[in-house]
Amino acid sequence: MKHGTSGKGLHRAALARRTGCNLETIRYYEKIGMMPPPPRSEAGYRVYDDGHLERLGFILRARELGFSLDEIRGLLALVDRGTQTCAEVKERTERHLADVREKIADLKRIERVLAETAAQCSGDEVPDCPVLEALTA
């Protein structure tokens, strides 16, 4: 990901508006090293360039796809070193996809159990409740 600027650059609030990212989230990504520190203007303001915008967009898209911060950090490390191969990225993506499929299977199991348990409940104004009994069993 390139770091160059076109024009004056962006202050953090403008970067947040352009990306839809929360200011505190941008600060956090800087603090944990996922975003490189931006240069400062003569007045001391952080000035983000196109590279920062691109990198933040990458991070946000990866988060939308459910990649963990560690997984994203690994992808960014490949990109930053310029050593990435499609095979490496595919392997990491397939590992993440397997995790997503496992979570989906878990959610389907939870849905089935909840539906079965809720179906046993009359919903009447009585003290005995099959849902509570299932949770305490």
N, C-alpha and C positions, 0 to 999 in steps of 0.2 A: 504494500500500500504506500502510495507516494505521499510525501509531505512537501507541498509547495503551496504557494498562496496565489490567489487571483484577486487582486485588489487589496483592500485593507484587512481582510480577515473578519472573523466573527468573535464577538464577546460571548461568554458562556450562556447568557440568557438567549442570545440570538441562535446559538447552536442548539439549545434546548427547544426553541420554537421550531426551527427547521426540521428537527428530527422527531419531535414529539416526546422527547426524553425529559425526565424530571431533572432539575438542576442538581439535586442531591445525588442522583444516580450517576451523573457525569462526574461529580466530585469523587464518588466512591470508585468508579472505574479508574480515575487518575490515581487515587490512593493505593489501589491494589496493583497498579502497573499495567493495566490493560489499555489504557489511553496514555500516550506519551505526554509528558508535560509540555504545555504550549509555551511559546516565547511570550514575553511581556512587552507591552507598549511602553513608551517613555513615561507614561502616567502610572505604570505598574499594573495595568489590566492584562489579563490573559487574552491572547489573540489566537484563535483557532483558525487553521487553514483548511484547504480542501482535503488534505490527507486526514485530518482529524474528523472531518465530516464523514468521509468515506469509511474510516475505521469504526466510528460510532455506529454508522448504519449497518456495517457488517455484524457488530456485536448485537445490536438490537434485533436484526433478522435471525441471527443464530439463536437468541433467547426465545423468539417467537416460535421457533421450531423445537424448543425444549432442550437445546444443548445446555449443559451445566457450564458454570464459569470455568471450571477446570478444562472441560472439553474445548471451550472457545479459546482459552489460553493456549492449548495445544495446537489448535488450528492457526492461531495468530503467530505462534512461534515458527511454524512451518513457513508461513508467508513472510515473516520478518527476516528469516534466514535466506529466503529465496530458494529453498531446497525442496519445496513441496513437489510431490508428484501426484498425479490423479489417482494412482493406486493407493497412496497413503491416505489421501482425503477420503477416498471411497471406503477404505477399511474402517476408518474412524466413523464415517457416516453409517455404515452397515452395523457397527457395534451399537451406535446410538439407536438405530432403527430397531434392533433386537430388544433393547431396553424399553422402547416405546411400545412395542408389541406385547411385551411381558406386562407392562402397566395396563394396557387395554384388556388383556385377559383377566388380570386381577380386578379391574373395574367391572367387567361383565359378571364375574363370580359374585362380587359384592352386590351388584344390581339384582342378580337372581335370588340371593339369600334375602335381601331386603324385601323384594316383591313377595316371596313366599311367606315371610314373616308378617308383612303388612296384610296379606290376604287372610291370615288366620285371625286377625283382629276384627272384632265386630264394630268397633268405633262407638259402641254404646257407652252410656254414663255408668259403667260398672267398675269396681275396684280391680278385678282381675284383667290383666293385659298380657296377651301372648308376646308382644314385642318386648316388654320389660322382662318377662320370664326368659325369653331367648337371650337377652343381654346379660342376665345374671347367671345363666346356666354354665 
